[in-house]
Amino acid sequence: MLLSYHRLKELYKTANRLREDVIEMLTEAGSGHSAGPLGMAEVFAAMYFFILNHRPKEPSWPQRDRLILSNGHICPILYATLARAGYFPLKELKTLRKLGSRLQGHPHRKSLSGVETTSGPLGSGLSQAIGVALAARLDGARYHTYVIMSDGEHQEGNVWEAVMFAGKNRLSNLTAIIDRNNIQIDGYTEDVMPLEPLRDKYQAFGWNVIDVNGHDIEEFVAAVLEAKAVYEKPTVIIAHTIPGKGVSFMEQKYQWHGIPPTKEQAKEALRQLRRLGGKIKSEHD
Amino acid sequence: MLNLEIYPNHKIFDKDPGQEALRDGYGKGLLEAGKERNVVVLTADLEESTRCQWFKKVYPERFIECGVAEQNMAAIAAGLGISGKIPFINSYATFSPGRNWEQIRTTIAYNDANVKIAGHHAGISTGPDGATHQAIEDIALMRSIPNMKVVVPCDAEEARKATLASVFIWGPVYLRLAREKTPLLTTPETPFVFGKSYPLWISKGKTLDVAIIGAGPLLYNALLAAKELENQKIKSVVINLHTIKPLDKKAIVDWAKKAKAVVTVEEHNVLGGVGSAVAEVLAQEYPVPMEFVGIKDVFGQSGKIYELWKKYHLDVKDIILATKKVLKRKL
């Protein structure tokens, strides 16, 4: 096993710390998205603290692996991760969504180094990642390109144009990761506009598909390693996650897609996160 | 008379001045641009009519077929552009930048991806295909995006030069091209400086009655109009405003000061196009009476290029009429 028990424990701890950062940032900002960032904490921790070949102090290092965030609205988790990985000072997290901040409400490549591309309008991240992967192929570069997408954005036609293209061109240096949390702003994805059978759809377009529990870092890492080993087609990892994970009153509720917690709710959320969902008893209980 | 300093096509006023389509000039320029090894060409199922196939033949490994998917093409180009490549995306202007405007705005312009957008078959001169394929809004769409540069070449030769020049201009550039063969106004010796306009025609004498400022193949009509106006003792200058953004403000103001009246000429909706760009400058810096020769906010229809120019009032006589109208309004 590549991940030692100790390393794995550290990654979970990091994921939880990222969740705390997200709650603190959103509360300070007074607007933004809660459910998605919380649900993706394990994936981001695993990517930036184990999988990616990158140099936080040299963000434009040409050989770095690229991680494209397509659903830009979950950027609080990206920012928290970048800061914890050493791309910029932690105290800057508090500037999210404020005038003059490098941490724009949706990520902007030119504002903050470490952000690989600009996103927010849904459905074009996979296409951009394809462009990055094609450039690597043209240059004979060895870096791997990852793209994180939401499930809801698969309602955009642009996504399927891109899925078709990557399948045709057998872009094996590209791995897509879908946050399958089943929610979007207006409700549950299967009510708003059903996406299933998502796995079959990708397979039909010539992709290798792996379903994982997005909160199980061991399982997720194994999937990424498999994706990199598959040479004949691109791989999509469908990471099944719980939106709002770690905060009981947010979990599984689509209403938390696009709003931040109030100060009171944030207090409760942080209390839950610091007790690791009841696993740790504090003296106040 | 023709401005000989810019080495114009001496046969402009001949019965056959020599004709070539802008897209052919573009195709040649693209082929030359291929010598820069980072240039990559993408098309959405239109390699032949966008003349990309010439590039493809020589550099097949740098040619990317996207299928009929303009949104995907734009965003793929953005990914290439932020990874050190210089992608040119190719489709008809009604689809790119028409259909994929948001991808161009966010992933190319806001992202500062080094992508060149070739909008083919622009204007109503696309002809028989009809209004669905006649882009009359693309200049407005592109020039309203921050960080986007806009070039409207007047002939095939200028299209070739503009294509080559765009390789060496960092950032997003929109090149507006046309389908049909149109008269050559310039020669290989004519200088093309990005962002800098020049007169194609200046009437003899110290005074000027009107400045005709335009872009694209319709400048041919403007030249014919200028010649006829001279016969009628009306002195004009015809400015080739090939770069709509960044705009050559100084030249526009200088010519307005000299002529005290301006007529703009474009094969685009008069709302938001070349005339609007000129008016925005003059309204702030040096207001003079203006007339707009362009498409008056209506959709086109099927027809031949010269029939359509006539039908939509883009003809020589329409420029002459506009000039007379503006002269009456002169203070």
Interface residues (C-beta under 8 A of the other chain):
Chain A: I68 H108 R109 K110 E116 T117 T118 S119 G120 P121 G123 S124 S127 Q128 A129 I130 G131 V132 A133 L134 A135 A136 L138 D139 G157 N158 E161 A162 M164 F165
Chain B: V40 E61 R62 I64 C66 G67 A69 Q71 N72 A74 A75 I76 A77 A78 G79 L80 G81 I82 S83 G84 K85 P87 E102 Q103 T106 T107 Y110 N111 D112
